[in-house]
């Protein structure tokens, strides 16, 4: 049986691989449910292989084959289909068996209803092309086989496996010409005769046409570049946080400023003007205020006027020269010279000045004393 099946395959299949170009590689966009469907009808011959069928020649065993197929391509290379295949079978069996006559010749109706997985070799290994002229599609399936005969009440039902090759030749966008080679294998009881090998089967070869409906092509899935905006969004978030922090800081400063503005003005009850003791140095034996000291007296006069305090002027002679009487008179003249310069030259109120002979040792002075050597405050 195996040799006969392989011989039939070699006689009917002559693979011709046409040169192809402009192929498309996957992945592809998944089409809708109503797309990439096809329906096929094929006619040809069946050759049944049972326990005793080898007693007949190959030509005597060929019977009419019919297959009707509904399928869908899920991708350019993978598809599913449901097929009715069969119609009739002839062979040799024991005399008066379920489907045989007295001479052992049998002829019966056969049906194989099966679901198949299909693989498009061209699209899977050489890339997808919608206008490819020839495509080779192996398939493998499983289903139910039934044998019946008119006038015979008994029926034979068995599970069956099927496999084969579908050669598809493109005629147009919608129509293909098909050459299908198929083999079915079931339990050896299918033809109504038990015994012999564990399994028997049927080889079929059909030619026919397919009509494709719905969307008939596949589109490649475009790879979309998704840019990474995270560095920009992070930077924007950082800047927004800085702006928010600056707004909070600005509001705090404005609130503090408004609080200060709302406070009542403070009255300064007293202003203290501080001054250092001033010394005016006279030439030996002279009571004339030196020209270079007039500048210091001018500045000091302003301090006296602004302070409103009483300042004391102490004249001091050079104890290393002259006699006491002369020195006493010189001290008074020098103190008077400073007094007159402050009052008449720089406009100090006379009430703010007092010429003293010498400071009281038992009393701490709270005013400034101007003289030959030191001004005390």
C-alpha positions as CSV (number, residue, x, y, z in Angstrom):
1,X,0.0,0.0,0.0
2,X,2.8,2.4,0.9
3,X,4.6,1.8,-2.4
4,X,1.5,2.4,-4.4
5,X,0.7,5.6,-2.5
6,X,4.2,7.0,-3.0
7,X,4.1,6.1,-6.7
8,X,0.8,8.0,-7.1
9,X,2.3,11.0,-5.4
10,X,5.4,11.0,-7.6
11,X,3.3,10.7,-10.8
12,X,0.9,13.5,-10.0
13,X,3.2,16.1,-8.3
14,X,5.9,18.0,-10.2
15,X,6.9,20.9,-8.0
16,X,7.8,24.0,-9.9
17,X,9.2,26.9,-7.8
18,X,8.8,30.1,-9.7
19,X,11.3,32.9,-9.1
20,X,9.8,35.4,-6.6
21,X,10.6,38.9,-5.7
22,X,9.4,41.7,-3.5
23,X,8.5,39.4,-0.7
24,X,7.3,40.6,2.7
25,X,8.5,39.3,6.1
26,X,6.3,39.3,9.2
27,X,5.0,40.1,11.6
28,X,1.6,40.9,10.0
29,X,-1.5,42.7,11.0
30,X,-4.2,40.3,12.2
31,X,-7.2,40.6,9.9
32,X,-10.8,40.5,10.9
33,X,-12.9,37.4,11.4
34,X,-14.5,37.7,8.0
35,X,-11.3,38.0,6.1
36,X,-9.1,35.5,4.3
37,X,-11.7,32.8,3.9
38,X,-11.9,30.4,1.0
39,X,-14.2,27.6,-0.3
40,X,-12.9,24.9,-2.6
41,X,-14.4,22.1,-4.7
42,X,-12.3,19.2,-6.1
43,X,-12.9,16.1,-8.2
44,X,-10.6,13.2,-8.8
45,X,-10.0,9.6,-7.8
46,X,-9.8,7.5,-4.6
47,X,-7.7,4.3,-4.2
48,X,-8.7,2.3,-1.2
49,X,-6.2,0.1,0.6
50,X,-7.8,-2.7,2.6
51,X,-6.8,-6.3,3.6
52,X,-7.3,-7.9,0.2
53,X,-7.3,-4.9,-2.2
54,X,-3.8,-5.7,-3.4
55,X,-5.3,-8.7,-5.3
56,X,-6.7,-6.1,-7.8
57,X,-4.8,-3.9,-10.1
58,X,-4.4,-0.2,-9.4
59,X,-6.7,0.8,-12.3
60,X,-9.5,-1.5,-11.0
61,X,-9.4,0.2,-7.6
62,X,-9.8,3.8,-8.7
63,X,-13.2,5.3,-7.8
64,X,-14.7,8.8,-8.0
65,X,-13.5,11.3,-5.4
66,X,-15.1,14.5,-4.3
67,X,-14.0,17.0,-1.8
68,X,-15.6,20.2,-0.5
69,X,-13.6,22.5,1.7
70,X,-14.1,25.6,3.8
71,X,-11.1,27.3,5.3
72,X,-9.5,30.4,6.7
73,X,-5.9,31.7,6.6
74,X,-5.0,33.1,10.1
75,X,-1.6,34.3,8.8
76,X,0.1,34.1,5.5
77,X,1.7,30.8,6.5
78,X,-0.9,29.2,8.9
79,X,-4.5,28.2,8.2
80,X,-7.3,25.9,9.3
81,X,-10.0,24.1,7.2
82,X,-12.9,21.7,7.4
83,X,-13.2,19.3,4.5
84,X,-15.7,16.7,3.3
85,X,-13.8,14.1,1.3
86,X,-14.7,10.7,-0.2
87,X,-17.8,9.7,-2.3
88,X,-16.9,6.2,-3.3
89,X,-14.4,3.3,-2.9
90,X,-13.7,0.0,-4.6
91,X,-11.7,-3.0,-3.6
92,X,-11.4,-6.7,-2.9
93,X,-12.8,-8.4,0.3
94,X,-13.9,-11.7,1.5
95,X,-17.0,-13.1,-0.2
96,X,-20.3,-11.8,1.1
97,X,-18.7,-9.5,3.6
98,X,-20.6,-6.3,4.6
99,X,-20.0,-4.4,1.3
100,X,-18.8,-7.3,-1.0
101,X,-20.7,-9.6,-3.4
102,X,-20.4,-13.3,-3.7
103,X,-17.1,-12.9,-5.6
104,X,-15.6,-10.6,-3.0
105,X,-15.8,-7.5,-5.2
106,X,-16.8,-4.5,-3.0
107,X,-18.0,-1.1,-3.9
108,X,-19.3,1.3,-1.2
109,X,-19.8,4.9,-0.3
110,X,-17.2,6.5,1.9
111,X,-17.1,9.9,3.7
112,X,-14.3,11.5,5.6
113,X,-15.2,14.6,7.5
114,X,-12.0,16.1,9.0
115,X,-10.4,19.4,10.3
116,X,-6.9,20.2,9.1
117,X,-4.0,22.4,10.1
118,X,-2.3,23.9,7.0
119,X,1.2,25.3,6.6
120,X,2.1,27.4,3.6
121,X,5.8,26.5,2.9
122,X,6.5,29.3,0.5
123,X,5.2,32.1,2.8
124,X,6.7,30.5,5.9
125,X,10.2,30.0,4.5
126,X,10.6,32.4,1.6
127,X,8.5,35.4,2.6
128,X,4.9,36.4,1.9
129,X,3.8,37.5,-1.6
130,X,0.2,37.9,-2.5
131,X,0.7,37.3,-6.2
132,X,2.9,34.2,-5.9
133,X,2.1,31.8,-8.8
134,X,2.5,28.5,-7.0
135,X,2.4,27.6,-3.3
136,X,3.0,24.2,-1.6
137,X,0.8,23.6,1.4
138,X,1.1,20.4,3.5
139,X,-1.7,19.7,5.9
140,X,-2.5,17.4,8.8
141,X,-5.9,16.6,10.3
142,X,-8.2,14.4,12.3
143,X,-11.8,13.5,11.9
144,X,-14.5,10.9,11.3
145,X,-14.8,8.3,8.5
146,X,-18.0,6.5,7.5
147,X,-18.6,3.7,5.0
148,X,-22.1,2.8,3.8
149,X,-23.7,1.0,0.9
150,X,-27.2,1.3,-0.6
151,X,-29.4,-1.6,0.5
152,X,-27.1,-2.4,3.4
153,X,-28.4,-1.4,6.8
154,X,-25.1,-1.6,8.6
155,X,-22.7,1.3,8.7
156,X,-19.1,1.5,9.6
157,X,-17.9,4.5,11.6
158,X,-14.3,5.0,12.6
159,X,-12.0,7.8,13.7
160,X,-9.6,8.7,11.0
161,X,-6.4,10.7,10.5
162,X,-5.5,12.5,7.3
163,X,-2.5,14.2,5.8
164,X,-1.5,15.5,2.4
165,X,-0.2,18.2,0.1
166,X,-2.1,21.0,-1.5
167,X,-0.6,22.6,-4.6
168,X,-2.2,26.0,-5.2
169,X,-1.8,27.8,-8.5
170,X,-2.9,31.4,-8.6
171,X,-5.3,32.3,-11.4
172,X,-6.5,35.7,-10.1
173,X,-6.8,37.6,-6.9
174,X,-9.9,35.6,-6.0
175,X,-9.5,32.3,-7.8
176,X,-6.9,29.5,-7.4
177,X,-6.5,26.2,-9.2
178,X,-5.8,23.3,-6.8
179,X,-4.1,20.0,-7.1
180,X,-4.5,18.0,-3.8
181,X,-2.9,14.7,-2.8
182,X,-4.4,13.3,0.4
183,X,-4.1,10.1,2.5
184,X,-6.5,8.8,5.1
185,X,-5.9,6.2,7.7
186,X,-8.5,4.5,9.9
187,X,-9.1,1.2,11.8
188,X,-9.1,-1.9,9.5
189,X,-12.8,-2.4,10.3
190,X,-13.8,0.6,8.1
191,X,-14.5,-1.5,5.0
192,X,-16.6,-4.0,7.0
193,X,-13.9,-6.8,7.0
194,X,-12.0,-7.6,10.2
195,X,-8.6,-9.1,10.3
196,X,-5.3,-8.6,8.7
197,X,-3.4,-5.3,9.4
198,X,-4.4,-2.9,12.2
199,X,-5.1,-0.1,9.9
200,X,-6.2,0.6,6.3
201,X,-6.7,3.8,4.4
202,X,-7.4,5.5,1.2
203,X,-5.2,7.7,-1.1
204,X,-7.0,10.5,-3.0
205,X,-5.9,12.9,-5.8
206,X,-8.3,15.7,-6.8
207,X,-8.1,18.9,-8.9
208,X,-10.4,21.8,-8.4
209,X,-10.8,25.5,-7.7
210,X,-10.9,27.8,-4.7
211,X,-12.7,31.1,-4.3
212,X,-11.3,33.5,-1.8
213,X,-13.6,36.1,-0.1
214,X,-13.3,38.8,2.4
215,X,-9.9,40.6,2.5
216,X,-7.5,38.4,0.5
217,X,-4.2,39.8,1.5
218,X,-2.1,40.5,4.7
219,X,-0.4,43.7,5.6
220,X,2.9,43.9,7.5
221,X,2.7,45.3,10.9
222,X,4.5,48.6,11.1
223,X,7.0,48.9,13.9
224,X,6.2,52.0,15.8
225,X,8.9,53.9,17.5
226,X,7.8,55.0,20.9
227,X,10.0,57.9,22.0
228,X,11.2,58.1,25.6
229,X,10.0,61.4,27.0
230,X,10.9,60.6,30.6
231,X,14.0,62.9,30.6
232,X,11.9,65.8,29.4
233,X,9.0,65.1,31.7
234,X,11.4,64.7,34.7
235,X,13.1,68.0,33.8
236,X,9.6,69.7,33.5
237,X,8.6,68.3,36.8
238,X,11.8,69.6,38.4
239,X,11.3,73.1,36.9
240,X,7.7,73.1,38.0
241,X,8.8,72.2,41.6
242,X,11.3,75.0,41.5
243,X,8.6,77.5,40.4
244,X,6.3,76.3,43.1
245,X,9.0,76.6,45.7
246,X,9.9,80.1,44.5
247,X,6.2,81.1,44.7
248,X,6.0,79.8,48.2
249,X,9.2,81.7,49.1
250,X,8.0,84.9,47.4
251,X,4.6,84.6,49.3
252,X,6.4,84.2,52.6
253,X,8.6,87.3,51.9
254,X,5.5,89.3,50.9
255,X,3.6,88.2,54.0
256,X,6.6,89.3,56.1
257,X,6.8,92.6,54.3
258,X,3.1,93.2,54.8
259,X,3.4,92.4,58.5
260,X,6.2,95.0,58.8
261,X,4.2,97.5,56.9
262,X,1.2,97.0,59.2
263,X,3.3,97.7,62.3
264,X,2.9,101.1,63.9
265,X,5.9,103.4,63.5
266,X,8.4,103.4,66.4
267,X,9.2,106.7,68.0
268,X,12.8,107.3,68.9
269,X,12.7,109.0,72.2
270,X,16.4,109.9,72.5
271,X,19.4,110.0,70.1
272,X,22.8,109.8,71.7
273,X,25.7,111.4,69.9
274,X,29.0,110.1,71.0
275,X,32.2,112.0,70.9
276,X,35.8,111.4,71.9
277,X,37.8,113.7,74.1
278,X,39.3,116.4,72.0
279,X,42.8,117.9,72.6
280,X,43.9,121.2,71.1
281,X,47.6,121.8,71.3
282,X,49.0,125.3,71.5
283,X,52.5,126.6,70.8
284,X,54.6,127.2,73.8
285,X,53.6,130.4,75.5
286,X,50.8,131.0,72.9
287,X,47.0,131.1,73.4
288,X,46.1,131.3,69.7
289,X,44.2,128.2,68.4
290,X,46.5,126.6,65.7
291,X,45.1,126.7,62.2
292,X,45.2,122.9,61.8
293,X,43.1,122.4,64.9
294,X,40.2,124.6,63.6
295,X,39.1,121.8,61.4
296,X,38.7,119.5,64.3
297,X,36.9,122.2,66.3
298,X,34.5,122.7,63.4
299,X,33.5,119.0,63.4
300,X,33.3,118.9,67.1
301,X,31.1,122.0,67.2
302,X,28.5,120.1,65.1
303,X,28.5,117.3,67.6
304,X,28.0,119.7,70.5
305,X,25.1,121.5,68.8
306,X,23.3,118.2,67.9
307,X,23.8,116.7,71.3
308,X,22.3,119.5,73.4
309,X,24.7,118.6,76.2
310,X,26.9,120.7,78.3
311,X,30.6,120.5,77.5
312,X,33.4,121.7,79.8
313,X,36.6,123.3,78.6
314,X,39.7,122.9,80.6
315,X,42.8,124.9,79.8
316,X,46.2,123.3,80.5
317,X,49.7,124.9,80.5
318,X,53.0,123.3,79.9
319,X,54.2,122.6,83.5
320,X,57.8,122.3,82.3
321,X,58.0,125.9,81.3
322,X,57.0,129.3,83.0
323,X,56.0,130.1,86.6
324,X,52.7,129.1,88.1
325,X,51.1,132.6,87.8
326,X,52.0,132.9,84.2
327,X,50.9,129.4,83.4
328,X,47.5,129.9,85.2
329,X,46.9,133.0,83.1
330,X,48.0,131.1,79.9
331,X,45.6,128.3,80.7
332,X,42.6,130.7,81.1
333,X,43.5,132.5,77.8
334,X,43.8,129.2,76.0
335,X,40.4,128.0,77.3
336,X,38.9,131.3,76.3
337,X,40.4,131.0,72.8
338,X,38.7,127.6,72.3
339,X,35.4,128.9,73.8
340,X,35.4,131.9,71.5
341,X,36.2,129.8,68.4
342,X,33.3,127.4,69.2
343,X,30.8,130.2,69.9
344,X,31.7,133.0,67.5
345,X,33.3,131.1,64.7
346,X,31.3,127.8,64.7
347,X,28.0,128.9,66.3
348,X,27.8,126.8,69.4
349,X,25.3,127.9,72.0
350,X,27.2,129.5,74.8
351,X,24.9,127.7,77.3
352,X,26.4,124.4,76.2
353,X,29.9,125.5,77.1
354,X,31.6,126.0,80.5
355,X,35.2,127.0,81.2
356,X,36.5,125.2,84.2
357,X,39.7,125.7,86.1
358,X,40.2,122.0,86.8
359,X,38.0,118.9,87.1
360,X,36.6,117.9,90.4
361,X,38.5,114.8,91.5
362,X,35.7,113.5,93.6
363,X,33.1,113.7,90.9
364,X,32.7,111.7,87.6
365,X,32.3,114.1,84.7
366,X,29.4,113.5,82.4
367,X,30.4,116.2,79.9
368,X,33.3,116.7,77.6
369,X,36.2,119.0,78.7
370,X,38.2,120.7,76.0
371,X,41.7,122.0,76.8
372,X,45.4,122.0,76.1
373,X,45.8,118.4,76.6
374,X,42.5,116.5,77.0
375,X,38.8,117.1,76.6
376,X,36.8,115.1,79.2
377,X,33.3,113.9,78.8
